[in-house]
């Protein structure tokens, strides 16, 4: 995956998803997402035929995001069984 500095942004839908999660899980996800500012490291896969280009795995949760230049735009956050719908 690419190395470098990124600016992380959240789509309105991702913020709504985070608010609906238990606080502990939401805090863990936010910490993991902040690490993306230093490069695309972690359990990341490029997605095929999905609304977002990449997914970050964190336990049973997934963070779907796009990389646009030097920005990472978080599109969706949720449980793995629901997030791809």
N, C-alpha and C positions, 0 to 999 in steps of 0.2 A: 504494500500500500504506500501511498505517497507520504513523504515527510514534509514538514513545513509548519507555518503558523496559519491558523484559521481563526476566523471570527464566527462564533456560534450564535445563530439566531433561531427563534422559535416561531413557528406558524401559530395562528390563533387556535387551530385544532389541537396542536401538541400541548399548548398551555392548558386547554380544557381537559385533555386526557390526564395530564399530571395532577390537576386539582382533584380529579376523581379517584386517584390512587391513595392507598394508605400512606400516611406521612413518612414512615420509615422507608418504604420502597421508593417513594418519590425522591427523598433526599439521596438515597443511594444512586438512583438513576441520574440525578443532577450532577453528582460528583463524577460519575463515569463520563457523562457528556462533556464536562469541563476539560477532561483529559484530551478530548479530540482537538482542542485548540493547539496542541503541540504536535499533531500529526494523526493520521488515521491508523491508530494502534488499538489492538484489542480484538475481540471476536467479531470481526466485520466481514460481511459477505456482500458482493455485488448481486443485486436482485435482477431477475428476468421477468418481464411482463408484470410489473408492479407499479404502483403509483409513485414510489420513491426509488432512487437508484441503489441505495445501500441499506443494510440493517446492522445494528449493533445488538448483540445478545447480552443479556444480563439476567441469568437465572431463567425464570419463566417469563420474563418481560423482554420486549423488543422495542428498539428505537429505530424508526424508519426516517432516513434523511437523504438529502441531496447535497452534492458538492457543486457550488457555482463559483468558479474562480477561487478566491481565497475565503469564501464563506461556506459554512456548513449550515444548512437550513433544516431544522428538525421538523418533520412533517406530522409524525404520529408516534404516540407512545402507548403501549398497552400489553396485555397478556398475549402470549404467543398464539393462543387459540383464536383470538378475536382480532388482532391487529391487522391482519392481511385482508380482511373483508372490505 
